[in-house]
Amino acid sequence: MNESQQNKALVLDFYIDLSAGNLEGAMSRLDENLEYRIGGHSTEFPLAGTHSKSELIEILGAIGAAIPGGVHVEIFNTIAEGSQVVVEFIARGVSVSGKTYENRVAFSCEILGGKIRKVREYLDTLHANTVLME
């Protein structure tokens, strides 16, 4: 397995663990100095900005509270070249108030030393804000 394939497998395993509710497994794939950037403007979408690994854990907890049945991920595209992996998927769930969350998301990940070091997340922040921040 070459470097691109290894990195792709690492990132896919991260999202599989996350979707299955295996937070410990997902977090073990992240570098301790993670830089996790969520697109958007923080004045319009509170989760926007660059976050550390510990801040990401807090964000995932808040999302878990907003969508108690969990967010299920359907990956439909991955591209890997060297240390870069891009994943496109649909995230689905139902909020505590019964609203349907269905968001097309793209993640661009940078791998360093066998761990995910940087992530740039792109999503429909208006939809996420409407469903997750109610």
GUFIVEX-128364 format. One record per residue (C-alpha): residue number from 1; z, x, y; chain; residue in one letter. Coordinates in nm, 2 decimals. Each point is the difference from the previous one (the first is absolute). Example, Ala and Ser with C-alpha at 12.3 -4.5 7.8 and 13.67 -1.06 7.14 Angstrom:
n_up_east_north_chain_res
1_0.78_1.23_-0.45_A_a
2_-0.07_0.14_0.34_A_s
REM end
This chain:
n_up_east_north_chain_res
1_0.00_0.00_0.00_A_m
2_-0.10_0.15_0.34_A_n
3_0.20_-0.01_0.32_A_e
4_-0.17_-0.31_0.14_A_s
5_0.06_-0.19_-0.33_A_q
6_0.37_0.11_-0.01_A_q
7_0.06_-0.11_0.36_A_n
8_-0.17_-0.33_-0.06_A_k
9_0.22_-0.06_-0.30_A_a
10_0.31_0.08_0.20_A_l
11_-0.09_-0.24_0.28_A_v
12_-0.10_-0.28_-0.25_A_l
13_0.33_0.05_-0.19_A_d
14_0.19_-0.03_0.33_A_f
15_-0.16_-0.34_0.08_A_y
16_0.04_-0.12_-0.36_A_i
17_0.37_0.08_0.01_A_d
18_0.04_-0.16_0.34_A_l
19_-0.18_-0.32_-0.11_A_s
20_0.21_-0.01_-0.31_A_a
21_0.32_0.02_0.20_A_g
22_0.08_0.35_-0.13_A_n
23_0.12_0.14_0.33_A_l
24_0.16_0.31_-0.15_A_e
25_-0.32_0.09_-0.18_A_g
26_-0.21_-0.05_0.31_A_a
27_0.24_0.20_0.22_A_m
28_-0.01_0.29_-0.25_A_s
29_-0.37_0.05_0.08_A_r
30_0.07_0.05_0.37_A_l
31_0.07_0.33_0.17_A_d
32_0.34_0.03_0.16_A_e
33_-0.17_0.07_0.34_A_n
34_-0.23_-0.30_-0.03_A_l
35_-0.18_-0.12_0.31_A_e
36_-0.09_-0.36_-0.05_A_y
37_-0.20_-0.16_0.29_A_r
38_-0.06_-0.37_0.02_A_i
39_-0.28_-0.10_0.23_A_g
40_0.04_-0.23_0.30_A_g
41_0.22_0.00_0.31_A_h
42_0.37_-0.03_-0.04_A_s
43_0.02_-0.24_0.29_A_t
44_-0.22_-0.24_-0.20_A_e
45_0.10_0.09_-0.36_A_f
46_0.35_0.14_-0.04_A_p
47_-0.09_0.20_-0.31_A_l
48_-0.27_0.20_0.18_A_a
49_0.06_0.37_0.05_A_g
50_0.08_0.31_-0.19_A_t
51_0.28_-0.02_-0.25_A_h
52_0.20_0.24_-0.22_A_s
53_0.07_-0.05_-0.37_A_k
54_0.34_-0.16_0.07_A_s
55_-0.15_-0.23_0.26_A_e
56_-0.27_-0.10_-0.24_A_l
57_0.27_-0.10_-0.25_A_i
58_0.15_-0.23_0.27_A_e
59_-0.34_-0.15_0.08_A_i
60_-0.06_-0.07_-0.37_A_l
61_0.34_-0.17_-0.01_A_g
62_-0.09_-0.22_0.29_A_a
63_-0.33_-0.09_-0.15_A_i
64_0.18_-0.08_-0.33_A_g
65_0.23_-0.24_0.19_A_a
66_-0.30_-0.17_0.17_A_a
67_-0.19_-0.03_-0.33_A_i
68_0.27_-0.04_-0.26_A_p
69_-0.25_-0.04_-0.29_A_g
70_-0.14_0.34_0.08_A_g
71_-0.34_0.12_0.14_A_v
72_-0.26_0.02_-0.27_A_h
73_-0.28_0.26_0.05_A_v
74_-0.35_-0.04_-0.12_A_e
75_-0.18_0.33_0.04_A_i
76_-0.37_-0.03_0.04_A_f
77_-0.11_0.35_0.12_A_n
78_0.12_0.36_-0.01_A_t
79_-0.16_0.31_0.13_A_i
80_0.14_0.35_-0.06_A_a
81_-0.12_0.34_0.12_A_e
82_0.23_0.29_-0.02_A_g
83_0.34_-0.08_0.15_A_s
84_-0.13_-0.32_0.16_A_q
85_0.02_-0.34_-0.17_A_v
86_-0.10_-0.33_0.15_A_v
87_0.10_-0.33_-0.17_A_v
88_-0.11_-0.35_0.10_A_e
89_0.17_-0.30_-0.14_A_f
90_0.11_-0.36_0.06_A_i
91_0.37_-0.06_0.04_A_a
92_0.12_-0.35_-0.10_A_r
93_0.33_-0.18_0.01_A_g
94_0.18_-0.31_0.12_A_v
95_0.25_0.02_0.29_A_s
96_0.35_-0.16_-0.01_A_v
97_-0.14_-0.29_0.21_A_s
98_-0.29_-0.06_-0.25_A_g
99_-0.28_0.17_0.21_A_k
100_-0.26_0.19_-0.20_A_t
101_-0.03_0.37_0.07_A_y
102_-0.35_0.13_-0.08_A_e
103_-0.09_0.32_0.18_A_n
104_-0.28_0.25_-0.06_A_r
105_0.15_0.34_0.04_A_v
106_-0.13_0.36_0.00_A_a
107_0.21_0.31_-0.05_A_f
108_-0.11_0.35_0.07_A_s
109_0.23_0.24_-0.18_A_c
110_0.04_0.38_0.02_A_e
111_0.15_0.18_-0.30_A_i
112_0.19_0.32_0.03_A_l
113_0.17_0.17_-0.29_A_g
114_-0.05_-0.29_-0.24_A_g
115_0.17_-0.25_0.23_A_k
116_-0.13_-0.25_0.26_A_i
117_0.07_0.18_0.33_A_r
118_-0.19_-0.22_0.26_A_k
119_-0.11_-0.36_0.00_A_v
120_-0.20_-0.19_0.25_A_r
121_0.01_-0.38_-0.06_A_e
122_-0.25_-0.24_0.15_A_y
123_0.05_-0.37_-0.03_A_l
124_-0.04_-0.33_0.18_A_d
125_0.31_0.03_0.22_A_t
126_-0.03_-0.35_0.14_A_l
127_0.01_-0.16_-0.34_A_h
128_0.28_0.23_-0.11_A_a
129_0.20_-0.08_0.31_A_n
130_-0.05_-0.37_-0.04_A_t
131_0.11_-0.01_-0.37_A_v
132_0.25_0.30_-0.03_A_l
133_0.17_-0.02_0.34_A_m
134_0.07_-0.38_0.02_A_e
REM end
